[in-house]
Amino acid sequence: MRSAWLFLAGLAAGGCAGRLDPAPLQPGVQGDSLLRPGDALRITVWRQPEFSGDFVVNPDSTIGHPLLQAVKVGGVAPAVARARLRDFLAGYEQNPRFVFEPLYPVVTAGEVRQPGLASLLRGTTLSEAIARAGGPTERGRLERVTLAGGGKSYVLNVLCQDQRVAVMPIRSGDQLFVGRRSDFSLWRDLLSPIVSLSAAVASVVAVTRR
């Protein structure tokens, strides 16, 4: 996780985050991500529906499935977990064909239309996670998104010209909070459009009566 936070800190130099650090991380790199209890796995085994589905990683690092609980996946990289699953399935079929996709629990809250906890595919970006939560509300500020995880938090500008922010992959346990516009004006943002619309309707009615 350390390199991920160095990346976030490094973005501050471009005005995209709130702290300084000269060591950025290349976007899309997830070399330090390990599966942990609470994550989930989407497993699809060809012609083996009893092994297929979405399964949670148990507290003891095993897969939450009666037949797959012999496979320990917690604390290792997804590639290692996939290899262990392949070895297990090879006991049932010589060359098992399957799809293995980690799902990370991520909380998105604040000014989004569908706040809550979601299980997102590994590789889901920051902007995609916000979109999965319904996108920002009218008061949402994409230039002020708080990303918390690993005991640290940063305020990021998703609209920053540095596209590494928007395409930065989320990680297991991340919490996103979309800020609210502090300059919301009842007159400007709500009443004024209504008054303008009413005036326009009145003008149309006046013209049609001539």
Disulfide bonds with the S-S distance in Angstrom:
Cys16-Cys160 1.76
